[in-house]
Amino acid sequence: MRLRPRRASLGAMTIPIPDLATAFMLVFARVGTLVMLLPAIGEQLIPARLRLGFALLLTLTLLPLASGLLPRTAAPDRAIAMLLGEVLVGLILGLATRMVLAALQTAGAVIAQELGLASALTVDPTTRSGQEAAIGNLLTLLGITLVFATDTHHLAITAVRDSYALLPPASLPEAGDAAKLAVGAVGAAFALALKLAAPFILFAFLFNLGLGVLSRLIPQIQVFFVGIPLSILIGMLVLLVSVAAMMTLFVGDLGRFLQTFGVS
């Protein structure tokens, strides 16, 4: 007597249980990697069980869509290669998006350097490892909060869905396309960091120029002892005035970057 594999109904399709398990594993490989790296959703501040549960729920939601793009049957070696390919796709897309969030830390480091607060370091709350500039950590926490407050995390979830149209499963991304995406993400992150820190770079240039002129006019004044506290005070006022525009620029840039994945 020949045993037939049991079948499970997935929407309008009927898929054998082994094929359904393989499809779930492949979808979870991409979705789980993306959830681990996406801004706001994949932060270390969120408990690991909550992130895992969210990844499983999102995998179940995307399974009907992705299962139609996966081959019905595959040899074990082919399935392992597809699994590694899905993890690689998740890493590429997740790290590219993570670069946008890293722009806040870069901008914070530049701002701290210009204001004379480069030695004011605190533990990075997003990774809980290493120390970063306190201003950078402040901007990062503000950015994560605004991602949830403005529903930008919905765009991140939609980008996970649309990644199957950008990079279909069962196919490895070409090295040239991956390199282009990585270089573009790093370039966009540095451009965003410079935009965020531009007011402080201009302020530091004008302030130091004024101190230099003052020291030449009145050599008796110790401009160093006068300039550092004044630079911090005025810099904090500039941060207070410009932080809203900076965060608006960050959220908008993150949304536009997610649209490159095919977000509708």
C-alpha positions as CSV (number, residue, x, y, z in Angstrom):
1,M,0.0,0.0,0.0
2,R,1.5,3.3,-1.1
3,L,1.2,6.2,1.3
4,R,0.3,9.6,-0.2
5,P,1.6,12.8,1.5
6,R,-1.1,14.8,3.3
7,R,-2.2,18.0,1.7
8,A,-3.0,21.3,3.3
9,S,-5.2,24.0,1.8
10,L,-3.6,27.5,1.5
11,G,-6.2,29.8,0.1
12,A,-7.4,28.4,-3.2
13,M,-4.4,26.1,-3.5
14,T,-3.8,22.7,-2.1
15,I,-0.2,22.0,-1.2
16,P,1.4,18.9,0.2
17,I,2.4,19.2,3.8
18,P,6.2,18.8,3.1
19,D,6.1,21.5,0.4
20,L,4.1,23.8,2.7
21,A,6.7,23.3,5.4
22,T,9.5,24.1,3.0
23,A,7.7,27.2,1.8
24,F,7.2,28.4,5.4
25,M,10.8,27.8,6.2
26,L,11.9,29.8,3.1
27,V,9.5,32.7,3.8
28,F,10.6,32.8,7.5
29,A,14.2,32.9,6.5
30,R,13.7,36.2,4.6
31,V,11.1,37.7,6.9
32,G,12.9,36.8,10.1
33,T,16.2,38.3,8.9
34,L,14.4,41.5,7.8
35,V,12.5,41.9,11.0
36,M,15.8,41.5,12.9
37,L,17.4,44.4,11.0
38,L,14.6,46.8,10.1
39,P,14.6,50.2,12.0
40,A,12.2,50.4,14.9
41,I,10.9,46.9,14.5
42,G,14.2,45.1,15.0
43,E,15.7,47.1,17.8
44,Q,17.3,45.4,20.7
45,L,15.0,47.4,23.0
46,I,12.1,45.2,21.8
47,P,12.0,41.8,23.6
48,A,13.3,38.9,21.5
49,R,10.2,36.9,22.0
50,L,8.0,39.8,20.7
51,R,10.2,40.1,17.6
52,L,10.1,36.4,17.0
53,G,6.3,36.3,17.4
54,F,6.0,39.3,15.0
55,A,8.2,37.5,12.5
56,L,6.2,34.3,12.7
57,L,2.9,36.3,12.3
58,L,4.2,38.2,9.3
59,T,5.5,35.0,7.8
60,L,2.0,33.4,8.1
61,T,0.5,36.5,6.5
62,L,2.9,36.5,3.5
63,L,2.9,32.8,3.0
64,P,0.0,32.7,0.5
65,L,1.7,35.4,-1.6
66,A,5.2,33.9,-1.5
67,S,4.2,30.2,-1.8
68,G,3.0,30.9,-5.4
69,L,6.5,32.1,-6.3
70,L,8.3,29.1,-4.8
71,P,8.9,25.8,-6.7
72,R,6.5,23.1,-5.6
73,T,9.2,20.4,-5.2
74,A,12.9,20.8,-4.6
75,A,15.8,18.5,-3.8
76,P,17.3,18.8,-0.3
77,D,20.5,20.5,-1.7
78,R,18.3,22.8,-3.7
79,A,16.2,23.7,-0.7
80,I,19.3,24.5,1.4
81,A,20.6,26.7,-1.4
82,M,17.3,28.5,-1.6
83,L,17.3,28.9,2.2
84,L,20.7,30.6,2.2
85,G,19.6,32.8,-0.7
86,E,16.6,34.0,1.3
87,V,18.8,34.8,4.3
88,L,21.2,36.7,2.1
89,V,18.3,38.7,0.5
90,G,17.1,39.6,4.0
91,L,20.5,40.6,5.1
92,I,21.1,42.8,2.0
93,L,17.7,44.6,2.3
94,G,17.8,44.9,6.1
95,L,21.3,46.2,6.3
96,A,20.6,48.7,3.5
97,T,17.7,50.1,5.5
98,R,19.6,50.0,8.7
99,M,22.1,52.5,7.1
100,V,19.4,55.2,7.1
101,L,19.0,54.8,10.9
102,A,22.8,54.8,11.3
103,A,22.8,58.3,9.7
104,L,21.3,59.6,13.0
105,Q,24.3,58.3,15.0
106,T,26.7,59.8,12.4
107,A,25.0,63.1,12.5
108,G,25.1,63.0,16.3
109,A,28.8,62.3,16.3
110,V,29.4,65.3,14.0
111,I,27.2,67.6,16.1
112,A,28.9,66.5,19.3
113,Q,32.3,67.1,17.7
114,E,31.3,70.6,16.5
115,L,29.9,71.6,19.9
116,G,32.8,70.2,22.0
117,L,30.8,67.3,23.4
118,A,32.6,64.5,21.6
119,S,33.7,63.0,25.0
120,A,30.1,62.9,26.3
121,L,29.4,59.2,25.6
122,T,26.6,56.9,26.6
123,V,25.7,53.3,25.9
124,D,24.0,52.9,22.5
125,P,20.4,51.9,23.4
126,T,19.7,50.3,20.0
127,T,22.5,47.7,20.3
128,R,23.4,47.8,24.0
129,S,27.0,47.3,23.1
130,G,29.6,50.1,22.9
131,Q,29.3,53.7,23.5
132,E,28.2,56.5,21.2
133,A,27.8,60.2,21.4
134,A,25.0,61.2,23.7
135,I,23.5,63.5,21.1
136,G,23.5,60.6,18.6
137,N,21.7,58.4,21.0
138,L,19.1,61.1,21.6
139,L,18.5,61.5,17.9
140,T,18.3,57.7,17.4
141,L,15.7,57.3,20.1
142,L,13.7,60.3,18.7
143,G,13.9,58.7,15.2
144,I,12.7,55.3,16.4
145,T,9.8,57.0,18.3
146,L,8.8,59.0,15.3
147,V,8.9,55.9,13.1
148,F,6.1,54.4,15.2
149,A,4.3,57.7,15.8
150,T,4.1,58.5,12.0
151,D,3.2,54.9,11.0
152,T,6.4,54.6,9.0
153,H,6.8,51.1,10.3
154,H,3.8,50.2,8.1
155,L,6.0,51.1,5.1
156,A,8.7,48.8,6.5
157,I,6.2,46.0,6.7
158,T,4.9,46.7,3.2
159,A,8.5,46.8,2.0
160,V,9.0,43.2,3.3
161,R,6.0,42.2,1.2
162,D,7.2,44.1,-1.9
163,S,10.6,42.6,-1.6
164,Y,9.3,39.5,-3.3
165,A,8.5,41.5,-6.4
166,L,11.9,43.2,-6.2
167,L,13.9,40.0,-5.5
168,P,11.8,36.9,-6.2
169,P,12.5,33.8,-4.1
170,A,14.6,30.8,-5.4
171,S,17.0,33.2,-7.0
172,L,20.2,34.7,-5.6
173,P,20.7,38.5,-6.1
174,E,23.3,39.4,-8.6
175,A,26.6,40.7,-7.1
176,G,26.4,43.9,-9.1
177,D,22.9,44.7,-8.0
178,A,23.8,44.0,-4.3
179,A,26.9,46.1,-4.5
180,K,24.9,48.9,-6.1
181,L,22.3,48.8,-3.4
182,A,24.9,48.8,-0.6
183,V,26.9,51.7,-2.1
184,G,23.7,53.6,-2.7
185,A,22.5,53.0,0.9
186,V,25.9,54.1,2.4
187,G,25.9,57.2,0.2
188,A,22.4,58.1,1.1
189,A,23.2,57.6,4.8
190,F,26.2,60.0,4.7
191,A,24.2,62.5,2.6
192,L,21.4,62.4,5.2
193,A,23.9,62.7,8.1
194,L,25.4,65.8,6.5
195,K,22.0,67.4,5.9
196,L,21.1,66.8,9.6
197,A,24.4,68.2,10.9
198,A,24.6,71.1,8.4
199,P,23.2,73.8,10.8
200,F,25.8,72.8,13.4
201,I,28.7,72.7,10.9
202,L,27.8,76.2,9.8
203,F,27.4,77.4,13.4
204,A,30.7,76.0,14.4
205,F,32.5,77.6,11.5
206,L,31.1,81.0,12.2
207,F,31.6,80.7,15.9
208,N,35.2,79.6,15.7
209,L,35.8,82.3,13.1
210,G,34.4,84.9,15.5
211,L,36.6,83.5,18.4
212,G,39.6,83.8,16.2
213,V,38.9,87.4,15.3
214,L,38.2,88.2,19.0
215,S,41.5,86.6,20.1
216,R,43.4,88.8,17.6
217,L,41.6,91.9,18.8
218,I,41.8,91.3,22.5
219,P,44.7,88.9,23.2
220,Q,44.2,89.2,27.0
221,I,41.0,87.2,26.8
222,Q,41.3,83.4,27.2
223,V,38.9,82.6,24.4
224,F,39.1,78.9,25.1
225,F,37.5,79.2,28.5
226,V,34.9,81.5,27.2
227,G,34.2,79.8,23.9
228,I,33.6,76.2,25.1
229,P,30.7,76.9,27.5
230,L,29.2,79.5,25.0
231,S,29.5,77.0,22.2
232,I,27.6,74.3,24.1
233,L,24.9,76.8,25.2
234,I,24.3,78.2,21.7
235,G,24.6,74.7,20.2
236,M,21.9,73.4,22.5
237,L,19.7,76.3,21.5
238,V,20.3,75.5,17.8
239,L,19.4,71.9,18.5
240,L,16.2,72.9,20.3
241,V,15.2,75.0,17.3
242,S,16.1,72.6,14.5
243,V,15.4,69.2,16.0
244,A,11.8,69.1,14.6
245,A,13.0,69.8,11.1
246,M,15.8,67.3,11.5
247,M,13.4,64.5,12.5
248,T,11.0,65.4,9.7
249,L,13.8,65.1,7.2
250,F,14.8,61.8,8.6
251,V,11.4,60.2,8.6
252,G,10.8,61.5,5.0
253,D,14.1,60.2,3.8
254,L,13.4,56.8,5.4
255,G,10.0,56.6,3.7
256,R,11.5,57.5,0.3
257,F,14.2,54.8,0.8
258,L,11.6,52.2,1.6
259,Q,9.8,53.1,-1.6
260,T,12.9,51.9,-3.6
261,F,11.8,48.4,-2.6
262,G,8.6,48.9,-4.5
263,V,6.4,50.4,-1.8
264,S,3.1,51.5,-3.2
